[in-house]
C-alpha cells in the first residue's frame, strides 16, 4: 500500500459510500453512519473528508438532477474509484493481519 493511508473516519466514509452503492450523498452517508455505528457526524466534518478523499483520487463525484423537494438544489453523489477500492482492500488486509497476529485470548 505504501504511500496510501486511511484514517479511521476516512475508512468509515469510504465503506459507507460502498454500502450505499450509487445512492451516496451527504445526508445519506451521515444517516448510514449514524444508524450503523451509533456515531454522530457533522455535515462539515463529512464534507471535509469527502473533499480530501476525492483529492486523493479514492472517490469521484457527480451532480444528480435538481428536485423541487430540495428547492432545485442538486445532490452530489459519490462513488469509489478503482484506486479507492485497492486502498480499501489493502487496509482490510493490514487490519486482518494485525488481528490474526494476536495470540489467543485466555
C-alpha positions as CSV (number, residue, x, y, z in Angstrom):
1,X,0.0,0.0,0.0
2,X,3.0,2.3,0.6
3,X,2.0,5.9,0.4
4,X,-1.7,5.3,0.7
5,X,-3.1,5.6,4.2
6,X,-6.6,5.9,5.5
7,X,-7.6,7.5,8.8
8,X,-10.4,5.8,10.7
9,X,-13.1,8.3,9.6
10,X,-11.9,8.2,6.0
11,X,-12.2,4.4,6.1
12,X,-15.7,4.6,7.6
13,X,-16.8,7.1,5.0
14,X,-15.4,5.1,2.1
15,X,-17.0,1.9,3.4
16,X,-20.3,3.7,3.7
17,X,-20.1,5.0,0.2
18,X,-19.5,1.4,-0.9
19,X,-22.5,0.2,1.1
20,X,-24.8,2.9,-0.4
21,X,-23.7,2.0,-3.9
22,X,-24.9,4.7,-6.2
23,X,-27.0,6.5,-3.5
24,X,-24.2,8.0,-1.5
25,X,-24.6,11.7,-1.0
26,X,-24.1,13.9,2.1
27,X,-27.2,13.2,4.1
28,X,-27.5,9.5,3.1
29,X,-23.9,9.0,4.2
30,X,-24.4,10.6,7.6
31,X,-27.7,8.7,8.2
32,X,-26.0,5.4,7.3
33,X,-23.0,6.0,9.6
34,X,-25.2,7.2,12.5
35,X,-27.6,4.2,12.1
36,X,-24.9,1.5,11.7
37,X,-22.3,2.9,14.1
38,X,-24.4,4.9,16.5
39,X,-21.9,7.7,15.9
40,X,-22.8,11.4,15.4
41,X,-21.4,13.0,12.3
42,X,-21.5,16.7,11.4
43,X,-22.0,17.7,7.8
44,X,-18.9,19.9,7.9
45,X,-16.7,17.0,9.0
46,X,-18.1,14.8,6.3
47,X,-17.7,17.4,3.6
48,X,-14.1,17.9,4.6
49,X,-13.3,14.2,4.4
50,X,-15.3,13.7,1.1
51,X,-13.2,16.5,-0.5
52,X,-9.9,15.0,0.8
53,X,-10.8,11.6,-0.4
54,X,-11.8,13.0,-3.8
55,X,-8.5,14.9,-4.0
56,X,-6.6,11.7,-3.2
57,X,-8.4,10.0,-6.1
58,X,-10.2,7.5,-3.8
59,X,-13.7,8.9,-4.6
60,X,-15.3,10.6,-7.5
61,X,-18.5,12.6,-7.6
62,X,-21.1,13.9,-9.9
63,X,-24.2,16.1,-9.5
64,X,-27.6,14.5,-9.8
65,X,-30.7,16.0,-11.1
66,X,-32.3,19.0,-9.4
67,X,-35.5,18.3,-7.5
68,X,-38.3,20.6,-6.2
69,X,-38.0,18.9,-2.8
70,X,-34.6,20.4,-2.4
71,X,-35.6,23.8,-3.8
72,X,-33.9,23.0,-7.1
73,X,-30.5,22.1,-5.5
74,X,-28.8,19.1,-6.9
75,X,-27.3,16.3,-4.8
76,X,-23.6,15.4,-5.2
77,X,-23.3,11.6,-5.5
78,X,-20.0,9.8,-4.5
79,X,-18.6,6.6,-5.8
80,X,-15.4,4.7,-5.0
81,X,-12.7,4.8,-7.7
82,X,-10.6,1.7,-8.7
83,X,-7.7,3.3,-6.7
84,X,-10.1,3.7,-3.7
85,X,-11.1,0.0,-3.9
86,X,-7.5,-1.0,-4.0
87,X,-6.7,1.2,-0.9
88,X,-9.7,-0.3,1.0
89,X,-8.7,-3.8,0.2
90,X,-5.1,-3.1,1.3
91,X,-6.4,-1.5,4.5
92,X,-8.6,-4.6,5.2
93,X,-5.6,-6.9,4.6
94,X,-3.5,-4.8,7.0
95,X,-6.2,-4.9,9.7
96,X,-6.8,-8.6,9.3
97,X,-3.0,-9.2,9.5
98,X,-2.9,-7.4,12.8
99,X,-6.0,-9.2,14.2
100,X,-4.5,-12.6,13.1
101,X,-1.2,-11.8,14.9
102,X,-2.9,-11.5,18.3
103,X,-2.3,-14.6,20.4
104,X,-5.4,-16.5,21.5
105,X,-7.1,-14.7,24.4
106,X,-7.2,-16.6,27.6
